Amino acid sequence: MTSSRAPIICLAILLSGGVAPAADAVFPPGSRIGLVPPPDMKPSRGVAGFRDPRTGAAIVTIEMPAEAYPSLAAGFSDEALKAQGFKLETRETPRIGVGGGILVSGEQTEGATIVPKTVLLASDPSMTALVIAQAPRGAPAAVQTEIMAALRTVALRPPLELDEQIAALPFRIGDTAGFRPVRVVAGNSVFLTDGASDTVRDAEQPILIVAQSFAPAPPLDQHATFARAALAGNTFIKDAVIERAQSFRQAGVQWNEIVARATDVQSSRPVIVMQTIRFDPDSYTRMVGVVRAEQRDGVMPRFRRVVDSLAVK
């Protein structure tokens, strides 16, 4: 997110008071961003944030690198917000922890819909925090007032250990098959690899990404189409040719798995991709493993061990 569009893109994806001490803030599992939520909001399942199940009002917290703040802050200018269909109503500059912040509220036009939204961007020496709140269309003014009050209480805590972040994931991996987790993203995804580097480039090491989405799973008769579209959406591979695609039932739920030959975009090396999706009634979990073609025999069975050990909490 390096353009002035970034804050509003984040809005489209989801969503002068004192700052509450961190001890009073509620931190979603695995998140460094906490706040005192409105009375009817509870921590969301699978997403870092809070939601009112009765009204649908929601607050989502997003953690980004510290260096992201300047470019994101530039996107909070009146002109940039207006260009993205955001009608600005209020602007504040609260102090969050040891850093500064920008707090804006207004209405976001999304197609034919106008949605009340409030956004906080906060800086910290070790991170950038983006907090996005959305109220239902036509919500009473009191709802927006509560949301504004909640965003003024945002508190940031020190970095969590990787083990703590993994323990907070909405799923459990019983057998890592020799892969090591190196990063948790957004509280619902984990990146694993096998090798000395934590950042994998040019397909130099096998990678495995496990991510859970709490968007509704597609109907059973659309699983295969959904899986093929998901595979095609991977931007780090190209020229995918499917070797095997199948749907099956395991552990009481439906699954779909695709194995394909492809080309790594960065290095142009031939790779093998294994994508397995577990479809639960109210969510789905997607696992994507990538390995260089000449290493497939030793690595693909290990991908399988990880997949088979997955348990949703």
Secondary structure, DSSP 8 states (H G I E B T S, - for coil): --STTHHHHHHHHT-------TTTSB--TT-SEEB---TT-EE-SSSSEEE-TTT--EEEEEEE-GGGHHHHHHTTSHHHHHHTTEEEEEEE--EETTEEEEEEEEEEEETTEEEEEEEEEEEETTEEEEEEEE--TT--HHHHHHHHHHHTT-EE-----HHHHHHTSSEEES--TT-EEEEEETTTEEEEESSS-SS--TT-S-EEEEEEE-S----GGGHHHHHHHHHHT-TTEEEEEEEEEEEEEETTEEEEEEEEEEEETTT--EEEEEEEEEEETTEEEEEEEEEEGGGHHHHHHHHHHHHHHEEE-
